[in-house]
């Protein structure tokens, strides 16, 4: 029987009903990027641990928080903050903070979760990174 849910070491926010998984090692900046995206209008889905499952109605991936951490996000050196949240959102994009993008116009990449593909971005160390993520999440990418 195929696996239908997995808990990822990731944060997750959503805009316009489309979620981005923010993946990376402890201390890589997952919560910090999530806070930047939230300041630009995204809503918190989960911080630090994200449950990703297959939606039986659509076959796509959906993300949600564990009940114990729902509606809270860590701001390093500040504390645990309360935040309005979406209980769940369909996964549309993933960001890998452990891999630095080295190509000016990178190829399309994908991650796979529960045997389903998700478009993947690598970390970009530029001040516009959060804005670019939300723009891709909202309007897509042109190649």
Secondary structure as GFF3:
##gff-version 3
##sequence-region A 1 143
A	DSSP	beta_strand	5	8	.	.	.	ID=ss1
A	DSSP	beta_strand	10	15	.	.	.	ID=ss2
A	DSSP	beta_strand	18	23	.	.	.	ID=ss3
A	DSSP	alpha_helix	30	39	.	.	.	ID=ss4
A	DSSP	beta_strand	43	46	.	.	.	ID=ss5
A	DSSP	beta_strand	50	54	.	.	.	ID=ss6
A	DSSP	beta_strand	61	65	.	.	.	ID=ss7
A	DSSP	three_ten_helix	67	69	.	.	.	ID=ss8
A	DSSP	beta_strand	72	75	.	.	.	ID=ss9
A	DSSP	beta_strand	79	82	.	.	.	ID=ss10
A	DSSP	beta_strand	89	100	.	.	.	ID=ss11
A	DSSP	beta_strand	109	113	.	.	.	ID=ss12
A	DSSP	beta_strand	116	123	.	.	.	ID=ss13
A	DSSP	alpha_helix	129	139	.	.	.	ID=ss14
###
